[in-house]
Amino acid sequence: MPPRSPARASISWAVAGPRIDRLSARARRSRARLLGPAATDCELVARGVIAGRAVTVTLTRDGAFAPEDGGRVLGDTALRWLVAVRGQAMTYTCLAPGWLH
């Protein structure tokens, strides 16, 4: 988990980290019995600003975050470290299954 940055005192990783972990767990929880082989509780999407650029990434089945623009896939830890830098921000949202497609 990224360290608490003095420059970003408003962010508490002790609070945000476990919340992101819960969203990630929901996005990986299978609902195959009810909704089909690829179904999960939700699709985890993170939107924000990295390096001054608006970014939207989606959690993939292997636990990495794939950008919608086809850029470099990031692991969860790498994404959290990028967001820990001053001036970066990311909002995580669990969307209903199929919402993105």
Short mmCIF file of the C-alpha atoms (twelve columns), coordinates in Angstrom:
data_MODEL
# 
_entry.id   MODEL 
# 
loop_
_atom_site.group_PDB 
_atom_site.id 
_atom_site.type_symbol 
_atom_site.label_atom_id 
_atom_site.label_alt_id 
_atom_site.label_comp_id 
_atom_site.label_asym_id 
_atom_site.label_seq_id 
_atom_site.Cartn_x 
_atom_site.Cartn_y 
_atom_site.Cartn_z 
_atom_site.pdbx_PDB_model_num 
ATOM 1   C CA . MET A 1   0.000   0.000   0.000   1 
ATOM 2   C CA . PRO A 2   1.380   3.461   -0.850  1 
ATOM 3   C CA . PRO A 3   2.765   5.480   2.019   1 
ATOM 4   C CA . ARG A 4   0.865   8.403   3.383   1 
ATOM 5   C CA . SER A 5   2.175   11.465  1.622   1 
ATOM 6   C CA . PRO A 6   2.596   14.612  3.727   1 
ATOM 7   C CA . ALA A 7   1.638   16.646  0.662   1 
ATOM 8   C CA . ARG A 8   -1.661  14.764  0.414   1 
ATOM 9   C CA . ALA A 9   -2.742  14.696  4.036   1 
ATOM 10  C CA . SER A 10  -6.386  14.614  2.952   1 
ATOM 11  C CA . ILE A 11  -5.963  11.042  1.711   1 
ATOM 12  C CA . SER A 12  -5.894  8.353   4.327   1 
ATOM 13  C CA . TRP A 13  -4.498  5.173   2.800   1 
ATOM 14  C CA . ALA A 14  -5.471  3.390   5.995   1 
ATOM 15  C CA . VAL A 15  -9.104  4.066   5.002   1 
ATOM 16  C CA . ALA A 16  -8.904  4.074   1.195   1 
ATOM 17  C CA . GLY A 17  -6.755  0.942   0.848   1 
ATOM 18  C CA . PRO A 18  -9.199  -1.490  2.495   1 
ATOM 19  C CA . ARG A 19  -12.120 0.055   0.590   1 
ATOM 20  C CA . ILE A 20  -10.325 -0.471  -2.717  1 
ATOM 21  C CA . ASP A 21  -9.515  -4.030  -1.612  1 
ATOM 22  C CA . ARG A 22  -13.226 -4.713  -0.940  1 
ATOM 23  C CA . LEU A 23  -14.240 -3.318  -4.344  1 
ATOM 24  C CA . SER A 24  -11.578 -5.446  -6.011  1 
ATOM 25  C CA . ALA A 25  -12.796 -8.564  -4.183  1 
ATOM 26  C CA . ARG A 26  -16.372 -7.874  -5.338  1 
ATOM 27  C CA . ALA A 27  -15.188 -7.448  -8.914  1 
ATOM 28  C CA . ARG A 28  -13.485 -10.846 -8.764  1 
ATOM 29  C CA . ARG A 29  -16.283 -12.744 -6.972  1 
ATOM 30  C CA . SER A 30  -17.830 -15.181 -9.419  1 
ATOM 31  C CA . ARG A 31  -21.563 -15.247 -10.034 1 
ATOM 32  C CA . ALA A 32  -21.301 -17.957 -12.687 1 
ATOM 33  C CA . ARG A 33  -24.048 -20.063 -11.126 1 
ATOM 34  C CA . LEU A 34  -26.554 -17.244 -11.405 1 
ATOM 35  C CA . LEU A 35  -25.475 -15.163 -14.378 1 
ATOM 36  C CA . GLY A 36  -23.134 -17.185 -16.599 1 
ATOM 37  C CA . PRO A 37  -19.455 -18.177 -16.724 1 
ATOM 38  C CA . ALA A 38  -17.915 -14.686 -16.873 1 
ATOM 39  C CA . ALA A 39  -20.273 -12.968 -14.403 1 
ATOM 40  C CA . THR A 40  -18.982 -11.243 -11.275 1 
ATOM 41  C CA . ASP A 41  -20.587 -9.008  -8.643  1 
ATOM 42  C CA . CYS A 42  -19.442 -5.910  -10.501 1 
ATOM 43  C CA . GLU A 43  -16.916 -4.417  -12.908 1 
ATOM 44  C CA . LEU A 44  -14.311 -2.285  -11.134 1 
ATOM 45  C CA . VAL A 45  -13.441 0.938   -12.958 1 
ATOM 46  C CA . ALA A 46  -11.016 3.599   -11.779 1 
ATOM 47  C CA . ARG A 47  -11.092 7.090   -13.268 1 
ATOM 48  C CA . GLY A 48  -8.798  9.963   -12.525 1 
ATOM 49  C CA . VAL A 49  -5.753  11.985  -13.457 1 
ATOM 50  C CA . ILE A 50  -2.248  10.601  -13.850 1 
ATOM 51  C CA . ALA A 51  0.572   12.794  -15.145 1 
ATOM 52  C CA . GLY A 52  -1.960  15.499  -16.006 1 
ATOM 53  C CA . ARG A 53  -3.943  13.166  -18.250 1 
ATOM 54  C CA . ALA A 54  -7.472  11.857  -17.708 1 
ATOM 55  C CA . VAL A 55  -7.339  8.076   -17.360 1 
ATOM 56  C CA . THR A 56  -9.973  5.323   -17.137 1 
ATOM 57  C CA . VAL A 57  -8.832  1.806   -16.264 1 
ATOM 58  C CA . THR A 58  -10.799 -1.408  -15.753 1 
ATOM 59  C CA . LEU A 59  -9.847  -4.356  -13.547 1 
ATOM 60  C CA . THR A 60  -9.149  -7.411  -15.704 1 
ATOM 61  C CA . ARG A 61  -9.677  -11.054 -14.746 1 
ATOM 62  C CA . ASP A 62  -5.984  -11.421 -13.875 1 
ATOM 63  C CA . GLY A 63  -6.121  -8.531  -11.378 1 
ATOM 64  C CA . ALA A 64  -4.410  -5.859  -13.480 1 
ATOM 65  C CA . PHE A 65  -5.891  -2.552  -14.594 1 
ATOM 66  C CA . ALA A 66  -6.206  -2.070  -18.357 1 
ATOM 67  C CA . PRO A 67  -6.580  1.498   -19.683 1 
ATOM 68  C CA . GLU A 68  -9.483  2.085   -22.045 1 
ATOM 69  C CA . ASP A 69  -7.127  3.829   -24.490 1 
ATOM 70  C CA . GLY A 70  -5.155  0.593   -24.946 1 
ATOM 71  C CA . GLY A 71  -2.096  1.891   -23.068 1 
ATOM 72  C CA . ARG A 72  0.128   -0.019  -20.684 1 
ATOM 73  C CA . VAL A 73  -1.639  -2.384  -18.271 1 
ATOM 74  C CA . LEU A 74  -0.885  -1.621  -14.615 1 
ATOM 75  C CA . GLY A 75  -0.941  -3.852  -11.579 1 
ATOM 76  C CA . ASP A 76  -2.971  -2.761  -8.569  1 
ATOM 77  C CA . THR A 77  0.117   -1.789  -6.568  1 
ATOM 78  C CA . ALA A 78  1.593   0.207   -9.463  1 
ATOM 79  C CA . LEU A 79  -1.669  2.104   -9.908  1 
ATOM 80  C CA . ARG A 80  -1.855  2.927   -6.197  1 
ATOM 81  C CA . TRP A 81  1.749   4.186   -6.193  1 
ATOM 82  C CA . LEU A 82  1.078   6.421   -9.197  1 
ATOM 83  C CA . VAL A 83  -1.950  7.914   -7.470  1 
ATOM 84  C CA . ALA A 84  0.069   8.526   -4.277  1 
ATOM 85  C CA . VAL A 85  2.082   11.184  -6.142  1 
ATOM 86  C CA . ARG A 86  0.982   14.753  -5.494  1 
ATOM 87  C CA . GLY A 87  -1.466  16.010  -8.110  1 
ATOM 88  C CA . GLN A 88  -2.743  12.564  -9.080  1 
ATOM 89  C CA . ALA A 89  -6.219  11.348  -8.178  1 
ATOM 90  C CA . MET A 90  -8.280  8.233   -8.792  1 
ATOM 91  C CA . THR A 91  -11.897 7.317   -8.045  1 
ATOM 92  C CA . TYR A 92  -12.805 3.632   -7.908  1 
ATOM 93  C CA . THR A 93  -16.350 2.546   -8.797  1 
ATOM 94  C CA . CYS A 94  -18.010 -0.870  -9.015  1 
ATOM 95  C CA . LEU A 95  -20.450 -0.879  -11.928 1 
ATOM 96  C CA . ALA A 96  -23.173 -3.423  -12.520 1 
ATOM 97  C CA . PRO A 97  -22.001 -6.421  -14.579 1 
ATOM 98  C CA . GLY A 98  -22.214 -5.718  -18.293 1 
ATOM 99  C CA . TRP A 99  -22.442 -1.952  -17.847 1 
ATOM 100 C CA . LEU A 100 -19.179 -1.391  -19.721 1 
ATOM 101 C CA . HIS A 101 -19.976 -3.651  -22.666 1 
# 
